[in-house]
């Protein structure tokens, strides 16, 4: 695919959107990749990192290997993700702590519209397609209701497995990698390792993420090549089920103390905005949900116009 500088700038902006989503434990960067139209290209590019790539590098040189792995696309995307994480992470964390209802409302509208966007790409509906979507929805919903592990494990083997599992969830639309780390009891140990500059632990988590990403991307690519309709159906189901996690109005059932000694919500359940303990900010929440919803519709129209 021939691209110019403007095209790569757009890819970088999509990467920034993915990075912003991945910071929030409940929103998947994979969802953003899908609705921005780069999901299958991302899977294909990542799955090209294999033994054949090293053979190409040895026989034809760096330029051929770079082209084979779609290096310019991946570089622009990951630069965008990196910029987003280091520049927007503090803002999003502040919003999560101080304006959670408004932040979740925006993401709820965005994800709700993405269900329609992805569902429209299913070309043939039948009993199996509907069944697969329902199974995906119930699976994702069940995951959002699980209790996070109270005990935390910081062994290197566990950190490796946590990194591999979380990265798989991160590239699946509808399932948040950060939330999976919370469920596993690995979220705080990993954050602590980053804060304490524990290079050994961070490197093990990173290695697990690389192994998980390279292997899982190949599985997803194969599924898209051979069972695209069913794959789209289960991904749509995942996103439907994940709406419970990003419902704006929550009731906190239990609390935990974070690494800074501050009490934060540990177990929550979705409730009606009219039963919310505090200011539900109902009208502003609806406006932000509509903005999120409209943003996806606008992206869809721009994509169709470009095609």
Secondary structure, 3 states (H helix, E strand, C coil): CCCCHHHHHHHHHHHHHHHHHHHCCCCCHHHHHHHCCCHHHHHHHHHCCCHHHHHHHHHHCHHHHHHHCCHHHHHHHHHHHHHHHHHHHHHHHHHHHHCHHHHHHHHHHHHHHHHHHHHCCCCCCCHHHHHHHHHHHHHHHHHHHCCCCCCCCCCHHHHHHHHHHHHHHHCCCCCCHHHHHHHHCCHHHHHHHHHCCCHHHHHHHHHHHHHHHHHHHHHHHHHHHHCHHHHHHHHHHHHHHHCCCCCCCEEEEEEEECCCCCEEEEEEEECCHHHCCCCCCHHHHHHHHHHHHHHHHHHHHHHHHHC
